[in-house]
Amino acid sequence: MFERNRIDNPQQNATVAAEITLANGEVAKGRFHITAARSIYDVLNSGTQFLDFESYDGDRSLIAKATLASIKIVSVPQAGSLNARMRDGDGFNPRSVLGVGSDASWDDIRHAYLALSKTYHPDRFAGVALPSEVCDYLAAMARRINTAYAALEAPKQSARRAVVEKAQPIFTSRPS
């Protein structure tokens, strides 16, 4: 009787991983939610004033295009046909790659990262003759794990830099 609009149907929506820099210098990593029929470039060049953005912490908000200084589209490595179990409709989610929940502490995230990076490290399988598809999968998994950890670590590093910048003296006198 009625047709569902593509916006109403969650299977027709897509996400695009990105790192954005706002006009005030703040950096955020997350993903844009767009209609699957359009590319991110079409959405950025459209007449809409706001973009639907979700940070990797799970905070979803509308960001005014006027406040954006730059957008870097992040290419997340895919692992070919062996990663069918990792495919989800929500796109790249660093917490699910590392296998931690949204309420996980930083120590839990770091522990999961170290465990996974030891498991998928390329040196571990260097002496073993494996099919090329398996080698590609292991390399892609190592890249995905490193990308996920870097995405979750970015806000922590940004906060650390802000503390260091505030600790710098505002005025220093010249030596006589």
C-alpha positions as CSV (number, residue, x, y, z in Angstrom):
1,M,0.0,0.0,0.0
2,F,2.7,2.5,1.1
3,E,6.3,2.5,0.0
4,R,8.9,2.9,2.6
5,N,11.3,5.7,2.0
6,R,15.0,4.8,1.9
7,I,15.6,7.0,4.9
8,D,13.1,5.0,7.0
9,N,14.6,1.7,6.0
10,P,17.8,1.0,8.1
11,Q,19.0,-1.5,5.5
12,Q,19.2,1.2,2.9
13,N,21.5,3.4,5.1
14,A,25.3,3.3,5.0
15,T,28.1,4.6,7.2
16,V,31.3,6.3,6.1
17,A,34.3,6.3,8.6
18,A,35.9,9.7,8.9
19,E,38.1,12.0,11.0
20,I,36.7,15.5,11.2
21,T,38.4,18.7,12.3
22,L,36.1,21.4,13.5
23,A,36.7,25.1,13.1
24,N,37.7,25.4,16.8
25,G,40.5,22.8,16.3
26,E,38.7,19.9,17.9
27,V,39.2,16.5,16.2
28,A,36.6,13.8,16.3
29,K,36.7,10.3,14.8
30,G,33.6,8.4,13.9
31,R,31.2,7.8,11.0
32,F,28.7,9.7,8.9
33,H,25.3,8.1,8.4
34,I,24.2,8.6,4.8
35,T,21.6,7.1,2.5
36,A,23.1,4.1,0.6
37,A,22.1,5.5,-2.8
38,R,24.3,8.6,-2.3
39,S,28.0,9.0,-1.8
40,I,29.6,11.1,1.0
41,Y,30.6,13.6,-1.6
42,D,27.0,14.1,-2.7
43,V,25.9,14.6,0.9
44,L,28.7,17.1,1.5
45,N,27.9,19.1,-1.6
46,S,24.1,19.0,-1.1
47,G,22.1,22.0,0.2
48,T,21.6,20.5,3.7
49,Q,23.0,22.4,6.6
50,F,23.7,19.5,9.0
51,L,25.5,16.1,8.8
52,D,24.5,13.1,10.8
53,F,27.7,12.0,12.6
54,E,28.3,9.3,15.2
55,S,31.6,9.3,17.2
56,Y,33.1,5.9,18.0
57,D,32.1,6.5,21.6
58,G,28.5,6.1,20.5
59,D,27.4,9.8,20.7
60,R,25.3,10.6,17.6
61,S,24.8,14.2,16.7
62,L,24.0,16.6,13.9
63,I,27.0,18.7,12.9
64,A,26.6,22.0,11.1
65,K,28.6,22.1,7.8
66,A,29.7,25.6,8.7
67,T,31.7,24.3,11.7
68,L,33.8,21.9,9.7
69,A,37.3,22.8,8.9
70,S,38.3,19.5,7.3
71,I,37.1,15.9,6.7
72,K,39.4,13.0,6.2
73,I,37.7,9.9,4.9
74,V,39.2,6.9,6.6
75,S,39.7,3.8,4.6
76,V,39.2,0.8,6.8
77,P,41.0,-2.3,5.5
78,Q,38.7,-5.2,4.5
79,A,39.8,-8.8,4.9
80,G,38.4,-10.3,1.7
81,S,36.2,-13.3,1.7
82,L,37.3,-14.8,5.0
83,N,35.8,-11.9,7.0
84,A,32.2,-12.7,6.3
85,R,31.7,-13.2,10.1
86,M,32.9,-9.6,10.7
87,R,30.5,-8.0,8.2
88,D,27.8,-6.0,10.0
89,G,25.3,-3.5,8.7
90,D,26.7,-0.8,10.9
91,G,30.1,-0.5,9.3
92,F,33.4,-0.1,11.1
93,N,33.1,-0.1,14.9
94,P,36.4,-0.1,16.7
95,R,34.9,-1.5,19.9
96,S,33.4,-4.5,18.1
97,V,36.7,-5.1,16.3
98,L,38.5,-5.2,19.7
99,G,35.7,-7.2,21.2
100,V,34.9,-4.8,24.1
101,G,31.7,-3.2,25.1
102,S,30.7,0.4,25.1
103,D,31.2,0.6,28.8
104,A,34.7,-0.9,28.8
105,S,37.4,0.9,30.8
106,W,40.6,2.1,29.1
107,D,42.5,-0.8,30.7
108,D,40.1,-3.3,29.2
109,I,40.5,-1.7,25.8
110,R,44.3,-1.8,26.0
111,H,44.3,-5.4,27.2
112,A,42.0,-6.5,24.3
113,Y,44.2,-4.6,21.9
114,L,47.4,-6.3,23.2
115,A,45.9,-9.7,23.1
116,L,44.5,-9.4,19.6
117,S,47.7,-7.8,18.2
118,K,49.7,-10.7,19.6
119,T,47.3,-13.2,18.0
120,Y,47.3,-11.5,14.5
121,H,50.9,-10.1,14.4
122,P,52.5,-11.0,11.1
123,D,55.8,-12.2,12.6
124,R,53.9,-15.0,14.4
125,F,53.1,-16.6,11.0
126,A,56.2,-15.6,9.1
127,G,57.8,-19.1,9.2
128,V,54.6,-21.0,8.3
129,A,53.5,-21.7,4.7
130,L,50.0,-20.5,4.5
131,P,47.7,-19.9,1.5
132,S,47.8,-16.3,0.2
133,E,44.1,-15.8,1.2
134,V,44.9,-16.6,4.8
135,C,48.0,-14.3,4.8
136,D,45.9,-11.5,3.4
137,Y,43.3,-12.1,6.0
138,L,45.8,-12.0,8.9
139,A,47.4,-8.8,7.5
140,A,44.0,-7.1,7.1
141,M,43.0,-8.2,10.6
142,A,46.2,-6.7,12.0
143,R,45.5,-3.4,10.2
144,R,41.9,-3.4,11.4
145,I,43.0,-4.0,15.0
146,N,45.6,-1.2,14.8
147,T,43.0,1.2,13.2
148,A,40.5,0.4,15.8
149,Y,42.9,1.1,18.7
150,A,44.1,4.3,17.1
151,A,40.5,5.5,16.7
152,L,39.7,4.8,20.4
153,E,43.1,6.3,21.6
154,A,42.7,9.6,19.7
155,P,40.4,11.3,22.2
156,K,42.7,10.2,25.0
157,Q,45.8,11.7,23.2
158,S,43.9,14.9,22.4
159,A,43.0,15.4,26.1
160,R,46.6,14.7,27.1
161,R,47.8,17.3,24.6
162,A,45.3,19.8,25.9
163,V,46.6,19.4,29.5
164,V,50.2,19.9,28.3
165,E,49.2,23.0,26.4
166,K,47.5,24.5,29.4
167,A,50.5,23.8,31.6
168,Q,52.7,25.9,29.3
169,P,53.4,29.4,30.7
170,I,51.4,32.2,29.0
171,F,54.2,34.8,29.3
172,T,57.9,34.4,29.8
173,S,60.3,37.2,30.3
174,R,63.5,37.5,28.4
175,P,66.7,36.8,30.2
176,S,68.7,40.0,31.1
